[in-house]
Amino acid sequence: MIGTVANFLAILVGTAAGCLIKGGLKEKYEKALFSSMGLAALGIGVENVVNNLPKSRYPVMFIVSLSIGVLLGTWWDVDGRFNRFVEKCGGKSELGKGLTSAMLLYCIGALSIVGPVMAAVKGDNTMLYTNATLDLVTAVAFGASFGWGMLAAAPVLLVWQGSIYLVAKFLSASFFTQPLITEIAIVGGFLIATTGISLLKLRDLKTLNFLPALLVPLVLFIVKNLTGWF
């Protein structure tokens, strides 16, 4: 778990550094940072989709995942509930979008998924340390853009990577196959791209309503492993 803890601390340190930078920024520079974070999220999301879609063994799974996910998310009003909670805690609507972007960027990707598996099975934390370095830089930018509320993204990463580590350590490391990781990365790429579109104020896509889409590949692969249907 030391690699995951390092990743957690990197986000805290990076966010704090960014918040200290934010204190000396004028409003026009803050708006410029919002735009840069939107472009970055959009670019990273598109990159995830483009790089992983050719590797997919199930070309329509992401369509099924997004469709089912957004229907469930809209039914549960995930985005609305989250933003109301953020505002109740004293945050602004921009903070909700920033947290959504950060949590997806920190958690969705090969390093953040395979890293805990490698740490659990082989005791190799290299991927997690690499991810921590990348997240440190990203956290500085998010902290400077959205402020101290971005610290809340760190516990989410800790739970995410910690859960993967525990499953791989005590249940089944073989569950996290490359095809599964590929499908999660594709769906996650679309979700990251939607946060970029929202941050750029092109359209409010209510990204968190799509969040259940990440569970669809997991459920389908569990069914596949149990039944061998596809």
N, C-alpha and C positions, 0 to 999 in steps of 0.2 A: 504493500500500500504506500510505500515511501514515494514512489513516482507520482501517484495521484495526489498525495499531500503536497509535494513540490509544485504540481500544477495548480492546486488550490491556492497556495501561498503566492505563486507568481501572479495570479489574477488579482489578489488582494493588493499586492505591492504595486503592480502596474496601474490599477485603478486609482489607488491613493496618489501615486505620482501624477497621474493625469488630472485628478481633481485639484491638486495644488497648482498645476499649470493653468487650469480653468479660471482660478481666482484672479489671474492677471489679464484675462481676455475681455475684449469689448464684445458687445452683442453681435456686431457684424461678423466677427471672427468665429463666434460660436455657431452662427448660421452657416458659415462656410464649412465648419467641421461637420455639421449635420449632413451637408451635401456630400462631403467626402466619404463619410461612413455609409451613406446610401449607395454611392457608386461602388464602394468596396464590397458591400454585401451583395449587390446585384452581380458584380463581376465574379465573386467567389461562388455564388450560387450557380451561375451559368457554367462556370468551369467544372463544378462537380457533376452537373448533368451531362455536359459534353464529354467529359473524360470517362464517365461510368456507363453511359447508355450503350455504347458499342459492346461492353463486356456483359451486358445483361442476358441471361438465359430465358428470361420471361419478359419480352418487350412490352407487354400490355400491363404488367403488374403495377407500374407507377400510376397508370391511368385509373385502375381499379382502386389503388390506395388513396389517391387524391380525392376521388369521387366519394368513396365511403367515408374517408376522414373528414371532409368538409361538411358532409351531411350530419355526421355525429357531432362535430364541433359546433355547427350552427344550432343544432338541437339543444346542446348543452350550454350554448352561449359562452364558450371558453374565453374568447377575446373580450367580450363585454365584462364578464366577471373579473378577469385579471386586471383590466384597466380601472374598473371601479375600486378594486382593492388597492391598486397603486395610488389612485387619487385620494382614497380614504386615509392612506398612510402619509399623505402630504406631498405626493409626487405629481408631476405634470404628465400630460398625455404623451409628450415626447419621450419621457422616461420609460413609459410602458413599451414604446416601439424600440427604444434602445436596448432594454432588457431582453426583449424578444429576439432581436438580432444577435446580441451577445451570447445568449444561452444556446442558440442554434449554432453559431460559429464555434463556440467552445466545445460543444458536445457532438456535433455531427461531422464526422470525418474519420478516415482510416486510422489516424494516429490516436484519436480519442476512443476508438472502439477496439482496435487491435492491441493498442498499448497495454490496457489492463489485462487482456488475455495473456499476452507475452509475459507480463509481470507475474501473473498467477501461476502459469505453467512452467516457465523457465527461469523466473526470477530476474528477467532482463527488463530494466526500466528505461532503456535507451529511447524508445519511442515516446514514452511519457515525458522524459526530460526535454526531448526535442519539441514536443507539443507545448510544454511549459514555457519554453523560450519564445515560441510563436505567440502564445497567449499573453505573455508579458507585454510584448510590443502592442498587440491588439488592445489590451486592457488600458494601456496609457491613452490610446486614441479615444476609446469609449469613455474613460473617466473625464478626459478633457472636454468631450462633447456633451455628456449627459449628467455628470456630477456624481456625488457620493452614493446615490441610489444604485449605481451599477455594481456596488459591492455584493448585492443580492444574487448576482449571477454565479459567484464563486461557490456557495453551498449547493447550487443546482449541479454544477460540474462534479462536486465531491460525491453527491448521491449517485449521479449517473455512472461515473467511472467506478465508484465503489461497488455498485450493484453488479456491474459487468465482471469486476474482479472476483466477487464472492461467488457468482454463478460459475465462472470458469474454474475457480479454485475447488469448490466443493460439490458442484453438480455436473456440468458438462462443458468442457472447453471446445469440444467438437461441434457444438451447436452454432458457434460463431464462424460459420464457413464463409469463404470468399463470395459466393453467390448472394448470401444474406447481406453481407456488408455492402456489396454493390447496390442491392435494391434499396437499402436504407440510405445510402449516399445519394442515389438519384432523387428519391423523395425529399430528402433533406436539402438537396441542392435547389429544388423548386421552392421549398419553404424559405430558404435563405434569400433567394431572389425576390420573393414577395416582400420580405422585410425591406429590401433595398428600394423597391418600387414605392412602398409606403413612406420610407424616410425621405425620398425625393419628392414626395407629395404628388406623384403622378396619379395615384389612385390608392385609396385605403382598402386593401384586400383582406383586412382582419386576419392576419397571419395565424394567430393562435387557434382560430377555428379550423385550420388545416392540420393542427398538431396531431390529432388522432390518426392521421394518415401514416405516421411513423410506426404505429402499432400493427397496421395491416400486414406488412411483410413478415413481422414476427409471428403473428397468428397463422398466416398461410404456411410458413416454414415449419411451424410446430405440427400443423395438420399433415404436411408432406412427410415429416419424419415419422409420424404415428401411423399413417395410412399408406404412404408410398404412391399416392394418387397421381402426382405430377412431378 
